[in-house]
Amino acid sequence: MIIGFSCQGNEFSFHMLFASHFVLNKMSKEEEYCIYPFIHSFSNIKSDEQQLAPIRIPDTLPANLPPTVDFSMVAGDFIEVYGQQENNAAAWDVVVTCFFIDTAKNIIEYMEVIHKTLKQNGTWINIGPLLYHFEDSTNGDTSIELSLEQVKEVAKKIGFEFKKESMVPTTYTTNPDGMLKYQYECALWTAVKIDPPK
């Protein structure tokens, strides 16, 4: 965005929207606020100093983006916002999904919507695990859980050509100085929208 790209974020969770609204609209300078992300965690802490370690936010101020940049946040369900609104059909050059596709009840529908929103030869960049959020649902929600191999096979049938693929070890919301770290082997890929095979 700093070099002039336009982008749009999408979020469904009220808690995430509440926090992002504050960061995107209410902060006036870089490192304006100090938060203590590990203060309520008492397990696997090496020292008191680490538990009380502050983090200053934001590192980059969204208000400092060039005036030519179209930067926005859309609240709502991904399928409803991008799959059902025709103004998003073939509207985007790139879709980036970060720790996202496994939040779907139907991962195939997510991939179909990503394909629909991209312009021809548009790029889909993905990184994340397949920790399906509705796999063990107790309230009757059904969920489609595909293996990574199946996800890529379905993506090809929808009309994606994989250009780069790798597995990347990464953590998620982890104390970097803690005594316990959960590590994901995340799938990272770049795929291009092509015509689906006949």
Salt bridges, closest charged atoms under 4 A:
GLU86 OE2 - LYS116 NZ 3.43
ASP93 OD1 - LYS119 NZ 3.33
ASP141 OD1 - LYS105 NZ 3.27
GLU161 OE2 - LYS163 NZ 2.82
GLU165 OE1 - LYS152 NZ 2.73
